[in-house]
């Protein structure tokens, strides 16, 4: 009588598979437990940009559907660019260097851009933009602390000033 031998996976193959599963679970758990600074890394599309003055008047400085991005990278650098929508029409002269004072002012008021480094205070949920350069000269060389909440792929930056004015920025992660 012949005996059949088991031709299933070898002990080494089983051990290898189990080890792989354990490592995958461990790596996934580390990703889920990542700090706020790690979760902030990426590109964020501006969805809402709303200012409210002390009297409660709501304004949309870049229109009700602004266009722009906040980018936070792994090296601790950031870049922010936001544009009014609908976009301003081209200058009447047909040359960006030949705009009237009113056209140039409208273009300036309809766009914000700054860059630099950033740091995250996880305990207080504040990201501070350390502005190295900006379209607005008064921003250059300043620290701009921004309280934020982060839930999944939605980043909200919201501040209420002592005078009762506030601003609200909603951003969605770009995938």
C-alpha positions in Angstrom: 0.0 0.0 0.0 1.3 3.4 -0.9 1.1 6.4 1.4 0.2 9.8 0.0 2.4 12.7 1.1 1.0 16.1 1.7 1.9 18.4 -1.1 0.7 21.6 0.6 2.8 24.6 1.2 6.1 24.1 3.0 6.6 25.4 6.6 9.0 28.0 5.2 6.3 29.3 2.8 3.7 29.4 5.6 6.1 31.3 7.8 6.9 33.7 5.0 3.2 34.4 4.4 2.5 34.9 8.1 5.5 37.2 8.5 4.3 39.3 5.4 0.8 39.7 6.9 2.2 40.7 10.3 4.5 43.3 8.6 1.6 44.7 6.5 -0.6 45.1 9.6 2.2 46.8 11.4 2.9 49.2 8.6 -0.8 50.0 8.2 -1.1 50.7 12.0 1.8 53.1 11.8 0.1 54.9 9.0 -3.1 55.2 10.9 -1.2 56.4 14.0 0.7 59.1 12.1 0.8 62.5 13.8 -1.0 65.5 12.5 2.2 66.8 10.9 2.4 63.6 8.8 -1.3 63.7 7.9 -0.9 67.3 6.7 1.7 66.4 4.1 0.2 66.6 0.6 -1.7 68.9 -1.8 -5.0 70.5 -0.6 -7.5 72.1 -3.0 -9.2 75.2 -1.7 -13.0 74.6 -1.6 -14.2 77.5 0.5 -12.6 80.8 1.5 -14.9 82.9 3.7 -14.3 86.0 5.8 -16.7 87.4 8.3 -16.2 90.9 9.8 -17.0 91.9 13.4 -20.6 92.9 12.4 -21.3 89.5 10.9 -21.0 90.5 7.3 -19.8 87.5 5.2 -17.5 88.1 2.2 -15.8 85.8 -0.3 -12.5 87.5 -1.2 -11.8 85.1 -4.0 -15.4 84.5 -5.1 -17.8 81.8 -3.9 -15.8 79.1 -5.8 -12.1 80.0 -5.4 -9.4 78.2 -7.1 -6.1 77.3 -5.5 -3.9 74.9 -3.5 -2.1 74.6 -0.2 0.9 72.3 -0.5 2.8 70.9 2.5 5.8 68.7 1.7 7.9 66.2 3.6 10.8 68.6 3.9 8.7 71.1 5.9 8.1 73.5 3.1 4.7 74.9 2.0 3.3 76.9 -0.9 -0.1 78.6 -1.0 -1.8 80.0 -4.1 -5.3 81.1 -4.4 -7.1 82.9 -7.3 -10.4 84.6 -7.6 -13.0 82.9 -9.8 -14.1 83.7 -12.3 -10.6 84.8 -13.3 -10.0 88.4 -14.2 -10.2 89.2 -18.0 -6.9 89.9 -19.7 -5.7 93.5 -19.7 -7.3 95.6 -22.5 -3.9 96.4 -23.9 -3.3 92.7 -24.5 0.0 92.8 -22.6 0.4 92.0 -19.0 3.0 94.7 -18.7 0.6 97.4 -20.0 -2.3 97.1 -17.5 -4.1 100.2 -16.3 -3.7 101.0 -12.6 -7.3 99.6 -12.0 -6.5 96.4 -13.9 -3.3 95.8 -12.0 -5.0 96.5 -8.7 -7.8 94.0 -9.5 -5.3 91.4 -10.5 -3.3 91.9 -7.3 -6.5 91.8 -5.2 -7.7 88.6 -6.9 -4.6 86.5 -6.1 -2.7 85.5 -3.1 0.6 83.6 -3.1 3.2 82.9 -0.5 5.8 80.2 0.4 8.2 79.2 3.0 8.5 76.5 5.7 5.9 75.3 8.2 5.7 73.8 11.6 2.9 72.0 13.4 2.0 72.3 17.1 0.1 69.0 17.4 -1.0 69.6 21.0 -2.8 72.9 20.1 -3.6 71.9 16.5 -1.9 74.9 14.9 0.1 75.0 11.7 2.4 78.0 11.5 3.4 79.2 8.0 6.8 80.7 8.2 6.6 83.1 5.2 9.8 83.5 3.2 8.2 85.2 0.2 4.8 86.6 -0.6 2.8 88.5 -3.2 1.8 90.7 -0.2 5.0 92.4 1.0 3.7 92.7 4.6 3.5 88.8 4.9 7.2 88.3 3.9 9.2 87.4 7.0 6.3 86.7 9.2 5.0 83.7 11.1 1.3 83.0 10.4 -0.2 80.6 13.0 -3.4 78.9 11.8 -5.6 76.7 14.0 -6.8 73.7 12.1 -8.9 70.5 12.2 -8.2 67.6 10.0 -10.7 64.8 9.4 -9.8 62.4 6.7 -9.3 64.3 3.5 -10.8 67.6 4.8 -8.6 70.3 6.3 -10.3 73.3 7.9 -8.4 76.4 9.0 -10.6 78.6 11.1 -9.8 81.6 13.2 -12.0 83.9 15.3 -10.3 87.2 16.2 -10.8 89.1 19.5 -12.9 91.7 17.6 -15.4 89.0 16.6 -14.2 88.8 13.0 -13.3 85.3 11.6 -12.2 83.4 8.6 -12.9 80.0 7.4 -10.9 78.0 4.9 -12.0 74.5 3.8 -9.6 72.4 1.7 -9.8 68.9 0.3 -6.9 66.5 -0.2 -5.9 66.1 -3.8 -5.6 62.4 -4.7 
